[in-house]
Each structure stands twice: as C-alpha cells, then as structure tokens.
Amino acid sequence: MVSTIATCGTDMFDTIVKDLVQVSVAFKDMEFDSITEEEFENFLKDAVFEKLKGKKLGEVFAEKFGVQDRVLSIFSDDKDIIQHIRYCRYVK
C-alpha cells in the first residue's frame, strides 16, 4: 500500500476528492428551503458546542435544519462541509 501511495502521490487523492465534490450535487436535498446568511452564521456559533460533543459539523447542520444530504456526513473537515453547504445553496 505504501508503494501505491508513493507511486500515485496525492494526485490520486485529489482526484477522488474532486470527483466526490462534483457528484455531491446529486445528493443535494432539493426540498430544502435555503437559510439566510445570518441564520448560517448563528448556526456556526451554536454548532461549536455540538462539535465538542463529538459530532461532525455536517451532521449538526442536517439535524438542525432537517436536510437530507448524505455528503454532509461524509466530510470531516469543517471547511469542506461549509463549502458543500454553500455549493448546494443551502444558504441564500
């Protein structure tokens, strides 16, 4: 496995992540009405406490707003989750 990583480098990982982001719109909850920027900023502040309990930001977002989007539970990096939330236009 080490030789595969060394041979492919991070290019393979980057390709997989890019592909996942491109298809993430397929998982978008089309029924969800967007929230305002103010609501989103307040959510991010409140989510800190839930994250301290061990929850992922995407899971907290899905629970709070009732969003049905599997990608939100896949990403573990908050930056990626926020990017996905904005990409899917869950925030106006």
N, C-alpha and C positions, 0 to 999 in steps of 0.2 A: 504494500500500500504506500509506503514511503516513496518508492521509486515512481509510482503513478503520480503522486503529488509533485514530486520533483520534476518529472517529465512534463506534466501538464501545467504546473505552476498555478498561479491564482487566476490565469485566464479562463480555465475551465470553471472555477467557482464563480467568477464574474459573469460568465455566460449563463450559468444556471440561474443566478440571481436576476439578471436582466430578463431572461425568459419568464421567470416567475412574475416579475413586475408587469410584463406585457400582458400576460394572461390573467392578471389579478382582476382586471375589469370584468372578466367573465363571472367572477364570484360576487360582484357588486350587488348589494341589496337595492333593487330597483324600486321597491315600495317605500323606502326611507325618505322622509322629507328632510332636507338639509337643515342644519342648525346654524345659528348666527356665529360670527367670529367671536363675539362677546361670550356666548354660551360655551364655545370651544375653549376659550382662554380660562374661563371659570372651571370647566371640566378638568383641564390640565393641572390646575392648582389643587383641586379636590382629589385628583387621582393619585397624588403623591402618597396619601395615607393608605390607599388600597395597594399600591406598589410595595409599600413597606410590609404589607401582609403577605407578599409573595406573588401577587397577581401580575400578569402582563398588562401593559397599557391597552393593548388591543382588546383583551378580554374585558377590561373595565369599561372601555368605550361601548362595546357590544352590549354588555349588561345594562349600562346606564340608559342607553338610547334605544335598546331593542333592535339593534342592527343584526341582520342575518348575513354575515360575510366571513367565510372560513379563513380568509387571508389574515384577518385581524388576529387570529390565534396562532398563526404560523410564525410571524416575525417576533423576534425577542428584543430587537433594538428599537428603542422609542423613536429614534429618528426615522427609521423605515416605516413604522406604524403611522406616524404623523404624515409622512409623505404619501402613504397609501390613502389615508383618510382624506387628504386634500385632493389627491389624484381622482378619487371616486366622487368628488364634490359632495361629500357628506357635510362640508362646511361651506356656507354661502360666501 
